[in-house]
Amino acid sequence: MNVLVTGGRGQLGRALARCGAAAGHHVTALDVDHLDIRDPSSIAAALEAHQPTVLINAAAYTAVDRAETEPDAAFAVNATGAAHLARACADRQVRMLQVSTDYVFDGASTHPYREDDPVAPLGVYGASKAAGELAVRLAGGAVVRTSWLFEAQGPSFVHTMLRLAADRPVLRVVADQHGCPTWADDLATALLSLAAQPTIADCYHYCNDEPTTWYGFATAIVDEARKHRTVMCERIEPITTAEYPTPARRPASSVLDTTRIRELGIVPRSWRTGLSAVVAQVLQ
Ligand SMILES: NC(=O)c1ccc[n+]([C@@H]2O[C@H](COP(=O)([O-])OP(=O)(O)OC[C@H]3O[C@@H](n4cnc5c(N)ncnc54)[C@H](OP(=O)(O)O)[C@@H]3O)[C@@H](O)[C@H]2O)c1
């Protein structure tokens, strides 16, 4: 496949470049300085220059809390930018995969979210991503929702926990938000497999297996770090969301149901494999 990736400087953009090349695809990952998805002429020039068969949109405004006070900036990238890309891809018959988020859901569900469950974002970031999803689906592209991404270079929750664990004896981490951490490299491999399928539906969920909480994830991160070096952190205390207020509300449970993508033979493994690889790279 000849794959064009937007957001090439981000966690997923880097993972797509790495995993795509390893799988023998021709992958061009462009950062915002070379392809700004807010600018239709920048999109047209990139599609013309690279003639991709597949475009994966890994570009996004991902500052969840800052989005609350910068809704225009979030919507310009996540909604309007995604719509520009989708129209340009439809015009040129390029298959487009739009990456989206578990934060399109409100987290009140008692079961893992399926692709057709109604979206009800709690914040601006989720709302902007939901608007982007709609535009892409209407233009004939496909959406892949994921959650809690981490990657070797970060920044991510993994990097934050490693930094804090290195110099604080006690960490306090939210234990009442449930979700699935996802290694960007596993997601990248899944996206490339999906892109290679002869026919695909308009929405899939992909996240690593083994739902947990931020507290559970932090505990695993610190345990993993201890395999490589002595850490200052002696104890992790579970706290509630109310004890750690943030500008943007987050879903209480945003576990995604991955049955649909599994039916294509794309079967997520536990996030523990990726965590162990990433911690080893960060601490080496
Ligand atoms: N991170 C998560 O936990 C998470 C969870 C669920 C879903 N997702 C989704 O997964 C996808 C990838 O996320 P990520 O973690 O890789 O995000 P990331 O590391 O923040 O990367 C996003 C990239 O998009 C770039 N970008 C911003 N505005 C742009 C524009 N106008 N044109 C082109 N590029 C632009 C950013 O540029 P700069 O480098 O200049 O900032 C950044 O490199 C996104 O769609 C995100 O919504 C992420």
The ligand as an SDF file (V2000), in Angstrom:
LIG
                    3D

 48 52  0  0  0  0  0  0  0  0999 V2000
   -3.5800   10.2820   23.0110 N   0  0  0  0  0  0  0  0  0  0  0  0
   -4.6210    9.5740   23.4140 C   0  0  0  0  0  0  0  0  0  0  0  0
   -4.6900    9.1200   24.5580 O   0  0  0  0  0  0  0  0  0  0  0  0
   -5.7640    9.2820   22.4680 C   0  0  0  0  0  0  0  0  0  0  0  0
   -6.8630    8.5470   22.9380 C   0  0  0  0  0  0  0  0  0  0  0  0
   -7.9090    8.2600   22.0590 C   0  0  0  0  0  0  0  0  0  0  0  0
   -7.8430    8.7000   20.7470 C   0  0  0  0  0  0  0  0  0  0  0  0
   -6.7750    9.4250   20.3310 N   0  0  0  0  0  0  0  0  0  0  0  0
   -6.7580    9.8770   18.9450 C   0  0  0  0  0  0  0  0  0  0  0  0
   -5.6700    9.2260   18.3150 O   0  0  0  0  0  0  0  0  0  0  0  0
   -5.1260   10.0720   17.3100 C   0  0  0  0  0  0  0  0  0  0  0  0
   -3.6300   10.2130   17.5010 C   0  0  0  0  0  0  0  0  0  0  0  0
   -3.3780   10.7600   18.7870 O   0  0  0  0  0  0  0  0  0  0  0  0
   -1.8980   10.9910   19.3180 P   0  0  0  0  0  0  0  0  0  0  0  0
   -1.8520   10.5290   20.7260 O   0  0  0  0  0  0  0  0  0  0  0  0
   -0.9120   10.4460   18.3420 O   0  0  0  0  0  0  0  0  0  0  0  0
   -1.8620   12.5800   19.3250 O   0  0  0  0  0  0  0  0  0  0  0  0
   -0.6040   13.5640   19.3560 P   0  0  0  0  0  0  0  0  0  0  0  0
    0.5900   12.8350   19.8450 O   0  0  0  0  0  0  0  0  0  0  0  0
   -1.0730   14.7950   20.0320 O   0  0  0  0  0  0  0  0  0  0  0  0
   -0.3690   13.8650   17.8120 O   0  0  0  0  0  0  0  0  0  0  0  0
   -1.2580   14.6330   17.0530 C   0  0  0  0  0  0  0  0  0  0  0  0
   -0.4360   15.3340   16.0050 C   0  0  0  0  0  0  0  0  0  0  0  0
   -1.3040   16.1160   15.1840 O   0  0  0  0  0  0  0  0  0  0  0  0
   -0.6140   17.2780   14.8530 C   0  0  0  0  0  0  0  0  0  0  0  0
   -1.4990   18.3450   14.4160 N   0  0  0  0  0  0  0  0  0  0  0  0
   -2.1820   19.2370   15.1700 C   0  0  0  0  0  0  0  0  0  0  0  0
   -2.8640   20.0880   14.3830 N   0  0  0  0  0  0  0  0  0  0  0  0
   -2.6100   19.7110   13.0990 C   0  0  0  0  0  0  0  0  0  0  0  0
   -2.9990   20.1950   11.8390 C   0  0  0  0  0  0  0  0  0  0  0  0
   -3.7920   21.2780   11.7290 N   0  0  0  0  0  0  0  0  0  0  0  0
   -2.5550   19.5720   10.7260 N   0  0  0  0  0  0  0  0  0  0  0  0
   -1.7220   18.5240   10.8290 C   0  0  0  0  0  0  0  0  0  0  0  0
   -1.2930   18.0190   11.9840 N   0  0  0  0  0  0  0  0  0  0  0  0
   -1.7380   18.6090   13.1140 C   0  0  0  0  0  0  0  0  0  0  0  0
    0.1470   17.6450   16.1130 C   0  0  0  0  0  0  0  0  0  0  0  0
    1.1910   18.5330   15.7760 O   0  0  0  0  0  0  0  0  0  0  0  0
    2.2320   19.0980   16.8810 P   0  0  0  0  0  0  0  0  0  0  0  0
    3.2740   18.0420   16.9870 O   0  0  0  0  0  0  0  0  0  0  0  0
    2.7240   20.3610   16.2780 O   0  0  0  0  0  0  0  0  0  0  0  0
    1.4200   19.2930   18.1240 O   0  0  0  0  0  0  0  0  0  0  0  0
    0.6270   16.2910   16.5920 C   0  0  0  0  0  0  0  0  0  0  0  0
    1.9060   15.9680   16.0850 O   0  0  0  0  0  0  0  0  0  0  0  0
   -5.9200   11.3860   17.3960 C   0  0  0  0  0  0  0  0  0  0  0  0
   -6.9620   11.3480   16.4500 O   0  0  0  0  0  0  0  0  0  0  0  0
   -6.5120   11.3660   18.7870 C   0  0  0  0  0  0  0  0  0  0  0  0
   -7.7040   12.1180   18.8390 O   0  0  0  0  0  0  0  0  0  0  0  0
   -5.7380    9.7240   21.1550 C   0  0  0  0  0  0  0  0  0  0  0  0
  1  2  1  0
  2  3  2  0
  2  4  1  0
  4  5  1  0
  4 48  2  0
  5  6  2  0
  6  7  1  0
  7  8  2  0
  8  9  1  0
  8 48  1  0
  9 10  1  0
  9 46  1  0
 10 11  1  0
 11 12  1  0
 11 44  1  0
 12 13  1  0
 13 14  1  0
 14 15  2  0
 14 16  1  0
 14 17  1  0
 17 18  1  0
 18 19  2  0
 18 20  1  0
 18 21  1  0
 21 22  1  0
 22 23  1  0
 23 24  1  0
 23 42  1  0
 24 25  1  0
 25 26  1  0
 25 36  1  0
 26 27  1  0
 26 35  1  0
 27 28  2  0
 28 29  1  0
 29 30  1  0
 29 35  2  0
 30 31  1  0
 30 32  2  0
 32 33  1  0
 33 34  2  0
 34 35  1  0
 36 37  1  0
 36 42  1  0
 37 38  1  0
 38 39  2  0
 38 40  1  0
 38 41  1  0
 42 43  1  0
 44 45  1  0
 44 46  1  0
 46 47  1  0
M  CHG  2   8   1  16  -1
M  END
$$$$
